[in-house]
Amino acid sequence: MKEQVREAYGEKPLSPRRDPLHELISTILSQRTNWRDEDAAYQELRTLGDWDAIIAAPTEQVAHAIRRSNYPESKAPRIQQTLVAIRDSPGGYNLDFLKDLPVKDALKWLTDLPGVGVKTASLVLLFNYARPVFPVDTHVHRVTTRVGAIPKMGEQAAHKALLKLLPPDPPFLYELHINLLTHGQRVCSWHHPKCGVCVLRARCDAFAVFGGKVPSWKG
């Protein structure tokens, strides 16, 4: 599967795209939100000031700042609570201690934060610290389930199931994540997937059953 999506979308070297706390907060904002609105919400959030200023701001003001992200009323208090927990941790706003923790402990520390699930935690650990974890977002989940790499299960369970199938090699995991995400966005979409141009259709269970009429994804 990796070779087919690499041929379609190219090699993706593993290198941090933004600092760890930016990655963390932006990933919280990205939930059920496209990347343009996620970025717009993050940029306006930062107009409120530094992290201390965001913590101190009225929650309604934070929600207004991130209004381009879906569900701002629920994300705003979680972001503030997460920032408080990070500020009050031994490293403060510096998350670099995560690169030295055992992976299991690093995942637990992050997922204990308000509003941080295993996908968000895995993204931070893989993207910023090259830890051997595999983030499963809605696109990766949909593609890997349709092709039959894993049986149908929730996203949280899919993290563990897929990681058992994949080598513990961060560059490999990063490239596969990015290319499967792209494939899910461009080809293996929620509705009316473009099976005719899919580079994975020869090994896809859904295509074998439904041909070019794979039904809409139900999650």
PyRosetta script that sets phi, psi and omega in degrees:
from pyrosetta import init, pose_from_sequence

init()
pose = pose_from_sequence("MKEQVREAYGEKPLSPRRDPLHELISTILSQRTNWRDEDAAYQELRTLGDWDAIIAAPTEQVAHAIRRSNYPESKAPRIQQTLVAIRDSPGGYNLDFLKDLPVKDALKWLTDLPGVGVKTASLVLLFNYARPVFPVDTHVHRVTTRVGAIPKMGEQAAHKALLKLLPPDPPFLYELHINLLTHGQRVCSWHHPKCGVCVLRARCDAFAVFGGKVPSWKG")
pose.set_psi(1, -39.8)
pose.set_omega(1, -178.6)
pose.set_phi(2, -60.6)
pose.set_psi(2, -42.1)
pose.set_omega(2, -176.5)
pose.set_phi(3, -66.4)
pose.set_psi(3, -39.6)
pose.set_omega(3, -179.5)
pose.set_phi(4, -64.0)
pose.set_psi(4, -44.6)
pose.set_omega(4, -178.9)
pose.set_phi(5, -75.4)
pose.set_psi(5, -28.0)
pose.set_omega(5, 173.9)
pose.set_phi(6, -64.5)
pose.set_psi(6, -43.2)
pose.set_omega(6, 179.0)
pose.set_phi(7, -60.2)
pose.set_psi(7, -36.3)
pose.set_omega(7, -178.5)
pose.set_phi(8, -78.1)
pose.set_psi(8, -37.0)
pose.set_omega(8, -169.1)
pose.set_phi(9, -122.6)
pose.set_psi(9, -5.9)
pose.set_omega(9, 173.4)
pose.set_phi(10, 93.4)
pose.set_psi(10, 168.8)
pose.set_omega(10, 175.8)
pose.set_phi(11, -74.2)
pose.set_psi(11, 146.7)
pose.set_omega(11, -179.3)
pose.set_phi(12, -129.9)
pose.set_psi(12, 96.7)
pose.set_omega(12, 179.0)
pose.set_phi(13, -64.7)
pose.set_psi(13, 143.7)
pose.set_omega(13, -179.9)
pose.set_phi(14, -82.6)
pose.set_psi(14, 114.1)
pose.set_omega(14, 174.3)
pose.set_phi(15, -154.4)
pose.set_psi(15, 141.7)
pose.set_omega(15, -177.5)
pose.set_phi(16, -58.9)
pose.set_psi(16, 134.4)
pose.set_omega(16, 179.1)
pose.set_phi(17, -92.5)
pose.set_psi(17, -18.3)
pose.set_omega(17, 179.0)
pose.set_phi(18, -162.3)
pose.set_psi(18, 166.8)
pose.set_omega(18, -175.5)
pose.set_phi(19, -68.5)
pose.set_psi(19, 159.1)
pose.set_omega(19, -170.5)
pose.set_phi(20, -58.5)
pose.set_psi(20, -41.3)
pose.set_omega(20, -178.1)
pose.set_phi(21, -71.1)
pose.set_psi(21, -36.3)
pose.set_omega(21, 172.8)
pose.set_phi(22, -59.3)
pose.set_psi(22, -46.6)
pose.set_omega(22, -179.8)
pose.set_phi(23, -59.2)
pose.set_psi(23, -43.9)
pose.set_omega(23, -178.3)
pose.set_phi(24, -63.1)
pose.set_psi(24, -52.1)
pose.set_omega(24, -177.0)
pose.set_phi(25, -67.3)
pose.set_psi(25, -40.5)
pose.set_omega(25, 179.1)
pose.set_phi(26, -64.4)
pose.set_psi(26, -34.9)
pose.set_omega(26, 179.5)
pose.set_phi(27, -69.9)
pose.set_psi(27, -35.8)
pose.set_omega(27, 172.7)
pose.set_phi(28, -60.8)
pose.set_psi(28, -43.5)
pose.set_omega(28, 179.7)
pose.set_phi(29, -65.6)
pose.set_psi(29, -28.8)
pose.set_omega(29, -173.5)
pose.set_phi(30, -74.2)
pose.set_psi(30, -13.3)
pose.set_omega(30, -176.4)
pose.set_phi(31, -60.7)
pose.set_psi(31, 120.4)
pose.set_omega(31, -177.4)
pose.set_phi(32, 58.4)
pose.set_psi(32, 33.1)
pose.set_omega(32, -175.4)
pose.set_phi(33, -142.0)
pose.set_psi(33, 139.7)
pose.set_omega(33, 178.0)
pose.set_phi(34, -76.3)
pose.set_psi(34, 165.1)
pose.set_omega(34, -170.4)
pose.set_phi(35, -66.9)
pose.set_psi(35, -30.4)
pose.set_omega(35, 179.6)
pose.set_phi(36, -66.7)
pose.set_psi(36, -44.7)
pose.set_omega(36, 179.6)
pose.set_phi(37, -71.4)
pose.set_psi(37, -33.9)
pose.set_omega(37, 174.7)
pose.set_phi(38, -59.6)
pose.set_psi(38, -48.8)
pose.set_omega(38, -178.1)
pose.set_phi(39, -65.2)
pose.set_psi(39, -41.3)
pose.set_omega(39, 179.0)
pose.set_phi(40, -62.0)
pose.set_psi(40, -40.8)
pose.set_omega(40, 179.6)
pose.set_phi(41, -65.2)
pose.set_psi(41, -42.5)
pose.set_omega(41, 179.8)
pose.set_phi(42, -63.7)
pose.set_psi(42, -45.5)
pose.set_omega(42, -177.9)
pose.set_phi(43, -62.3)
pose.set_psi(43, -40.4)
pose.set_omega(43, 179.0)
pose.set_phi(44, -72.0)
pose.set_psi(44, -34.9)
pose.set_omega(44, 175.4)
pose.set_phi(45, -56.5)
pose.set_psi(45, -42.5)
pose.set_omega(45, -176.8)
pose.set_phi(46, -72.0)
pose.set_psi(46, -13.7)
pose.set_omega(46, 174.7)
pose.set_phi(47, -70.4)
pose.set_psi(47, -14.7)
pose.set_omega(47, 177.3)
pose.set_phi(48, -73.8)
pose.set_psi(48, -15.3)
pose.set_omega(48, 178.7)
pose.set_phi(49, 126.1)
pose.set_psi(49, -160.6)
pose.set_omega(49, 179.6)
pose.set_phi(50, -74.9)
pose.set_psi(50, -177.9)
pose.set_omega(50, -176.1)
pose.set_phi(51, -61.5)
pose.set_psi(51, -37.3)
pose.set_omega(51, 177.8)
pose.set_phi(52, -61.8)
pose.set_psi(52, -39.6)
pose.set_omega(52, 179.7)
pose.set_phi(53, -67.2)
pose.set_psi(53, -36.1)
pose.set_omega(53, 178.5)
pose.set_phi(54, -67.2)
pose.set_psi(54, -38.9)
pose.set_omega(54, 175.7)
pose.set_phi(55, -61.9)
pose.set_psi(55, -42.0)
pose.set_omega(55, -174.5)
pose.set_phi(56, -78.5)
pose.set_psi(56, -17.6)
pose.set_omega(56, -176.9)
pose.set_phi(57, -68.4)
pose.set_psi(57, 149.4)
pose.set_omega(57, 172.5)
pose.set_phi(58, -56.4)
pose.set_psi(58, 139.5)
pose.set_omega(58, -177.4)
pose.set_phi(59, -58.7)
pose.set_psi(59, -34.6)
pose.set_omega(59, 178.6)
pose.set_phi(60, -63.1)
pose.set_psi(60, -34.4)
pose.set_omega(60, 178.6)
pose.set_phi(61, -69.7)
pose.set_psi(61, -39.9)
pose.set_omega(61, 176.6)
pose.set_phi(62, -64.2)
pose.set_psi(62, -43.5)
pose.set_omega(62, 179.0)
pose.set_phi(63, -61.2)
pose.set_psi(63, -39.5)
pose.set_omega(63, 178.0)
pose.set_phi(64, -65.3)
pose.set_psi(64, -40.0)
pose.set_omega(64, -178.7)
pose.set_phi(65, -63.7)
pose.set_psi(65, -34.0)
pose.set_omega(65, -177.1)
pose.set_phi(66, -101.5)
pose.set_psi(66, 23.0)
pose.set_omega(66, -173.3)
pose.set_phi(67, -62.7)
pose.set_psi(67, -20.7)
pose.set_omega(67, 176.6)
pose.set_phi(68, -70.8)
pose.set_psi(68, -17.7)
pose.set_omega(68, 175.3)
pose.set_phi(69, -87.0)
pose.set_psi(69, 143.1)
pose.set_omega(69, 177.6)
pose.set_phi(70, -67.2)
pose.set_psi(70, 146.2)
pose.set_omega(70, 179.2)
pose.set_phi(71, 59.5)
pose.set_psi(71, 47.6)
pose.set_omega(71, -178.5)
pose.set_phi(72, -61.9)
pose.set_psi(72, -31.0)
pose.set_omega(72, -178.0)
pose.set_phi(73, -64.9)
pose.set_psi(73, -31.3)
pose.set_omega(73, 178.1)
pose.set_phi(74, -89.5)
pose.set_psi(74, -30.9)
pose.set_omega(74, -178.9)
pose.set_phi(75, -74.2)
pose.set_psi(75, -34.4)
pose.set_omega(75, -175.7)
pose.set_phi(76, -58.9)
pose.set_psi(76, -53.1)
pose.set_omega(76, 179.4)
pose.set_phi(77, -64.3)
pose.set_psi(77, -33.8)
pose.set_omega(77, 179.0)
pose.set_phi(78, -66.4)
pose.set_psi(78, -39.8)
pose.set_omega(78, 177.7)
pose.set_phi(79, -62.7)
pose.set_psi(79, -45.7)
pose.set_omega(79, 179.8)
pose.set_phi(80, -63.5)
pose.set_psi(80, -42.1)
pose.set_omega(80, 179.2)
pose.set_phi(81, -65.4)
pose.set_psi(81, -38.7)
pose.set_omega(81, 177.5)
pose.set_phi(82, -64.2)
pose.set_psi(82, -44.2)
pose.set_omega(82, 179.3)
pose.set_phi(83, -63.7)
pose.set_psi(83, -38.0)
pose.set_omega(83, 176.9)
pose.set_phi(84, -62.0)
pose.set_psi(84, -46.4)
pose.set_omega(84, -179.3)
pose.set_phi(85, -62.0)
pose.set_psi(85, -39.2)
pose.set_omega(85, 178.9)
pose.set_phi(86, -70.3)
pose.set_psi(86, -44.6)
pose.set_omega(86, 178.7)
pose.set_phi(87, -56.6)
pose.set_psi(87, -40.0)
pose.set_omega(87, -175.3)
pose.set_phi(88, -87.0)
pose.set_psi(88, 0.1)
pose.set_omega(88, 177.6)
pose.set_phi(89, -79.8)
pose.set_psi(89, 164.1)
pose.set_omega(89, -176.9)
pose.set_phi(90, -56.0)
pose.set_psi(90, -34.2)
pose.set_omega(90, -179.1)
pose.set_phi(91, -88.7)
pose.set_psi(91, -2.8)
pose.set_omega(91, -176.1)
pose.set_phi(92, 60.8)
pose.set_psi(92, -139.2)
pose.set_omega(92, -177.0)
pose.set_phi(93, -77.6)
pose.set_psi(93, -1.2)
pose.set_omega(93, 178.2)
pose.set_phi(94, -90.7)
pose.set_psi(94, 115.5)
pose.set_omega(94, -177.0)
pose.set_phi(95, -95.6)
pose.set_psi(95, 10.0)
pose.set_omega(95, -172.9)
pose.set_phi(96, -65.5)
pose.set_psi(96, -16.0)
pose.set_omega(96, 176.2)
pose.set_phi(97, -61.9)
pose.set_psi(97, -20.6)
pose.set_omega(97, -178.3)
pose.set_phi(98, -65.5)
pose.set_psi(98, -24.1)
pose.set_omega(98, -178.3)
pose.set_phi(99, -71.9)
pose.set_psi(99, -17.4)
pose.set_omega(99, -177.9)
pose.set_phi(100, -104.9)
pose.set_psi(100, -11.2)
pose.set_omega(100, 178.3)
pose.set_phi(101, -75.7)
pose.set_psi(101, 149.4)
pose.set_omega(101, 167.4)
pose.set_phi(102, -54.5)
pose.set_psi(102, 144.8)
pose.set_omega(102, -174.8)
pose.set_phi(103, -55.0)
pose.set_psi(103, -43.4)
pose.set_omega(103, -179.6)
pose.set_phi(104, -59.4)
pose.set_psi(104, -41.6)
pose.set_omega(104, -179.2)
pose.set_phi(105, -70.5)
pose.set_psi(105, -38.1)
pose.set_omega(105, 178.6)
pose.set_phi(106, -64.6)
pose.set_psi(106, -41.5)
pose.set_omega(106, 177.0)
pose.set_phi(107, -63.1)
pose.set_psi(107, -42.5)
pose.set_omega(107, -179.4)
pose.set_phi(108, -65.4)
pose.set_psi(108, -41.3)
pose.set_omega(108, -179.9)
pose.set_phi(109, -60.3)
pose.set_psi(109, -44.8)
pose.set_omega(109, -178.5)
pose.set_phi(110, -70.1)
pose.set_psi(110, -43.7)
pose.set_omega(110, -176.5)
pose.set_phi(111, -74.3)
pose.set_psi(111, -12.2)
pose.set_omega(111, 172.3)
pose.set_phi(112, -76.9)
pose.set_psi(112, -12.8)
pose.set_omega(112, 177.7)
pose.set_phi(113, -74.0)
pose.set_psi(113, 146.2)
pose.set_omega(113, 179.1)
pose.set_phi(114, -60.4)
pose.set_psi(114, 129.1)
pose.set_omega(114, 175.1)
pose.set_phi(115, 79.0)
pose.set_psi(115, 6.8)
pose.set_omega(115, -179.5)
pose.set_phi(116, -108.4)
pose.set_psi(116, 113.4)
pose.set_omega(116, 177.3)
pose.set_phi(117, -98.3)
pose.set_psi(117, -176.1)
pose.set_omega(117, -175.1)
pose.set_phi(118, -66.6)
pose.set_psi(118, -31.9)
pose.set_omega(118, 178.4)
pose.set_phi(119, -64.4)
pose.set_psi(119, -49.0)
pose.set_omega(119, -179.8)
pose.set_phi(120, -60.8)
pose.set_psi(120, -46.0)
pose.set_omega(120, 179.7)
pose.set_phi(121, -61.2)
pose.set_psi(121, -42.4)
pose.set_omega(121, -178.8)
pose.set_phi(122, -66.2)
pose.set_psi(122, -39.1)
pose.set_omega(122, 177.6)
pose.set_phi(123, -60.3)
pose.set_psi(123, -47.0)
pose.set_omega(123, -179.3)
pose.set_phi(124, -62.0)
pose.set_psi(124, -45.0)
pose.set_omega(124, -176.6)
pose.set_phi(125, -68.3)
pose.set_psi(125, -40.3)
pose.set_omega(125, 179.9)
pose.set_phi(126, -75.5)
pose.set_psi(126, -51.7)
pose.set_omega(126, -173.4)
pose.set_phi(127, -67.2)
pose.set_psi(127, -41.2)
pose.set_omega(127, -173.4)
pose.set_phi(128, -95.3)
pose.set_psi(128, -29.5)
pose.set_omega(128, -173.0)
pose.set_phi(129, -124.5)
pose.set_psi(129, 7.8)
pose.set_omega(129, 176.0)
pose.set_phi(130, 50.9)
pose.set_psi(130, 44.2)
pose.set_omega(130, 176.4)
pose.set_phi(131, -88.8)
pose.set_psi(131, 149.1)
pose.set_omega(131, -174.9)
pose.set_phi(132, -79.2)
pose.set_psi(132, 73.7)
pose.set_omega(132, 175.4)
pose.set_phi(133, -129.0)
pose.set_psi(133, 161.8)
pose.set_omega(133, -176.6)
pose.set_phi(134, -128.7)
pose.set_psi(134, 104.4)
pose.set_omega(134, -179.9)
pose.set_phi(135, -68.7)
pose.set_psi(135, 135.6)
pose.set_omega(135, 179.0)
pose.set_phi(136, -119.7)
pose.set_psi(136, 103.1)
pose.set_omega(136, 174.5)
pose.set_phi(137, -94.5)
pose.set_psi(137, -174.1)
pose.set_omega(137, -175.9)
pose.set_phi(138, -62.7)
pose.set_psi(138, -34.3)
pose.set_omega(138, -178.3)
pose.set_phi(139, -72.4)
pose.set_psi(139, -47.4)
pose.set_omega(139, 178.1)
pose.set_phi(140, -61.1)
pose.set_psi(140, -42.1)
pose.set_omega(140, 179.1)
pose.set_phi(141, -60.6)
pose.set_psi(141, -46.6)
pose.set_omega(141, -177.6)
pose.set_phi(142, -64.3)
pose.set_psi(142, -47.0)
pose.set_omega(142, -177.3)
pose.set_phi(143, -64.3)
pose.set_psi(143, -48.6)
pose.set_omega(143, -175.6)
pose.set_phi(144, -67.8)
pose.set_psi(144, -29.1)
pose.set_omega(144, 176.5)
pose.set_phi(145, -74.4)
pose.set_psi(145, -45.0)
pose.set_omega(145, -179.5)
pose.set_phi(146, -62.1)
pose.set_psi(146, -42.5)
pose.set_omega(146, -178.2)
pose.set_phi(147, -72.1)
pose.set_psi(147, -19.3)
pose.set_omega(147, 178.2)
pose.set_phi(148, 96.9)
pose.set_psi(148, 15.8)
pose.set_omega(148, 176.4)
pose.set_phi(149, -65.4)
pose.set_psi(149, -34.1)
pose.set_omega(149, 176.4)
pose.set_phi(150, -137.1)
pose.set_psi(150, 153.7)
pose.set_omega(150, 173.1)
pose.set_phi(151, -72.4)
pose.set_psi(151, 169.4)
pose.set_omega(151, -178.7)
pose.set_phi(152, -67.2)
pose.set_psi(152, 126.9)
pose.set_omega(152, -179.2)
pose.set_phi(153, -159.4)
pose.set_psi(153, 170.6)
pose.set_omega(153, 178.4)
pose.set_phi(154, -69.3)
pose.set_psi(154, 162.6)
pose.set_omega(154, -178.4)
pose.set_phi(155, -61.1)
pose.set_psi(155, -39.3)
pose.set_omega(155, -177.7)
pose.set_phi(156, -63.7)
pose.set_psi(156, -45.1)
pose.set_omega(156, 177.4)
pose.set_phi(157, -65.2)
pose.set_psi(157, -32.5)
pose.set_omega(157, -178.7)
pose.set_phi(158, -64.2)
pose.set_psi(158, -31.1)
pose.set_omega(158, 176.9)
pose.set_phi(159, -56.8)
pose.set_psi(159, -49.1)
pose.set_omega(159, -178.0)
pose.set_phi(160, -69.6)
pose.set_psi(160, -42.7)
pose.set_omega(160, -176.7)
pose.set_phi(161, -63.5)
pose.set_psi(161, -44.2)
pose.set_omega(161, -179.1)
pose.set_phi(162, -70.6)
pose.set_psi(162, -39.4)
pose.set_omega(162, -178.7)
pose.set_phi(163, -61.7)
pose.set_psi(163, -32.5)
pose.set_omega(163, 177.2)
pose.set_phi(164, -66.2)
pose.set_psi(164, -25.4)
pose.set_omega(164, -177.9)
pose.set_phi(165, -89.2)
pose.set_psi(165, -14.0)
pose.set_omega(165, -169.8)
pose.set_phi(166, -111.1)
pose.set_psi(166, 151.5)
pose.set_omega(166, 177.9)
pose.set_phi(167, -69.0)
pose.set_psi(167, 146.0)
pose.set_omega(167, -179.7)
pose.set_phi(168, -78.7)
pose.set_psi(168, 57.9)
pose.set_omega(168, -174.2)
pose.set_phi(169, -119.3)
pose.set_psi(169, 103.0)
pose.set_omega(169, -174.1)
pose.set_phi(170, -53.4)
pose.set_psi(170, -45.4)
pose.set_omega(170, 177.7)
pose.set_phi(171, -59.9)
pose.set_psi(171, -39.2)
pose.set_omega(171, 176.7)
pose.set_phi(172, -62.1)
pose.set_psi(172, -48.2)
pose.set_omega(172, -177.6)
pose.set_phi(173, -64.2)
pose.set_psi(173, -39.4)
pose.set_omega(173, 180.0)
pose.set_phi(174, -63.8)
pose.set_psi(174, -50.7)
pose.set_omega(174, -178.2)
pose.set_phi(175, -61.8)
pose.set_psi(175, -42.3)
pose.set_omega(175, -179.8)
pose.set_phi(176, -63.9)
pose.set_psi(176, -43.1)
pose.set_omega(176, 178.1)
pose.set_phi(177, -58.1)
pose.set_psi(177, -51.5)
pose.set_omega(177, -176.9)
pose.set_phi(178, -62.1)
pose.set_psi(178, -43.6)
pose.set_omega(178, -176.4)
pose.set_phi(179, -73.5)
pose.set_psi(179, -34.5)
pose.set_omega(179, 174.5)
pose.set_phi(180, -68.5)
pose.set_psi(180, -37.7)
pose.set_omega(180, 175.6)
pose.set_phi(181, -59.6)
pose.set_psi(181, -47.1)
pose.set_omega(181, 179.1)
pose.set_phi(182, -61.8)
pose.set_psi(182, -41.8)
pose.set_omega(182, 179.5)
pose.set_phi(183, -62.6)
pose.set_psi(183, -40.6)
pose.set_omega(183, 177.9)
pose.set_phi(184, -65.6)
pose.set_psi(184, -35.3)
pose.set_omega(184, 179.3)
pose.set_phi(185, -73.0)
pose.set_psi(185, -39.9)
pose.set_omega(185, -171.0)
pose.set_phi(186, -94.3)
pose.set_psi(186, -32.4)
pose.set_omega(186, -171.0)
pose.set_phi(187, -124.6)
pose.set_psi(187, -58.6)
pose.set_omega(187, -174.7)
pose.set_phi(188, -88.2)
pose.set_psi(188, 64.5)
pose.set_omega(188, -171.5)
pose.set_phi(189, -79.8)
pose.set_psi(189, 170.3)
pose.set_omega(189, 179.2)
pose.set_phi(190, -57.2)
pose.set_psi(190, -49.6)
pose.set_omega(190, -176.1)
pose.set_phi(191, -115.6)
pose.set_psi(191, 138.4)
pose.set_omega(191, 174.9)
pose.set_phi(192, 51.3)
pose.set_psi(192, 62.2)
pose.set_omega(192, 178.1)
pose.set_phi(193, -60.8)
pose.set_psi(193, 147.4)
pose.set_omega(193, -175.1)
pose.set_phi(194, -87.8)
pose.set_psi(194, 69.3)
pose.set_omega(194, -174.1)
pose.set_phi(195, -62.3)
pose.set_psi(195, -28.2)
pose.set_omega(195, -177.8)
pose.set_phi(196, -63.8)
pose.set_psi(196, -24.3)
pose.set_omega(196, -179.4)
pose.set_phi(197, -114.3)
pose.set_psi(197, 12.5)
pose.set_omega(197, -175.0)
pose.set_phi(198, -79.5)
pose.set_psi(198, 125.7)
pose.set_omega(198, -179.8)
pose.set_phi(199, -74.8)
pose.set_psi(199, -9.1)
pose.set_omega(199, -179.8)
pose.set_phi(200, -104.8)
pose.set_psi(200, 1.9)
pose.set_omega(200, -170.6)
pose.set_phi(201, -64.4)
pose.set_psi(201, -27.8)
pose.set_omega(201, -179.3)
pose.set_phi(202, -66.1)
pose.set_psi(202, -22.0)
pose.set_omega(202, 180.0)
pose.set_phi(203, -116.3)
pose.set_psi(203, 13.9)
pose.set_omega(203, -172.9)
pose.set_phi(204, -92.9)
pose.set_psi(204, 121.9)
pose.set_omega(204, 178.2)
pose.set_phi(205, -62.5)
pose.set_psi(205, -41.5)
pose.set_omega(205, -178.3)
pose.set_phi(206, -64.3)
pose.set_psi(206, -40.1)
pose.set_omega(206, 178.8)
pose.set_phi(207, -67.5)
pose.set_psi(207, -37.3)
pose.set_omega(207, 179.4)
pose.set_phi(208, -62.9)
pose.set_psi(208, -33.3)
pose.set_omega(208, -178.6)
pose.set_phi(209, -84.2)
pose.set_psi(209, -44.8)
pose.set_omega(209, -170.2)
pose.set_phi(210, -107.4)
pose.set_psi(210, -7.8)
pose.set_omega(210, -175.5)
pose.set_phi(211, 63.9)
pose.set_psi(211, -139.3)
pose.set_omega(211, -179.0)
pose.set_phi(212, -80.2)
pose.set_psi(212, 12.9)
pose.set_omega(212, -178.1)
pose.set_phi(213, -121.6)
pose.set_psi(213, 45.6)
pose.set_omega(213, 178.0)
pose.set_phi(214, -62.0)
pose.set_psi(214, 128.3)
pose.set_omega(214, -175.7)
pose.set_phi(215, -70.4)
pose.set_psi(215, 164.6)
pose.set_omega(215, 177.3)
pose.set_phi(216, -59.3)
pose.set_psi(216, 147.1)
pose.set_omega(216, -178.9)
pose.set_phi(217, -74.1)
pose.set_psi(217, 131.4)
pose.set_omega(217, -178.9)
pose.set_phi(218, -102.3)
pose.set_psi(218, -4.4)
pose.set_omega(218, 179.7)
pose.set_phi(219, 79.2)
pose.dump_pdb("model.pdb")
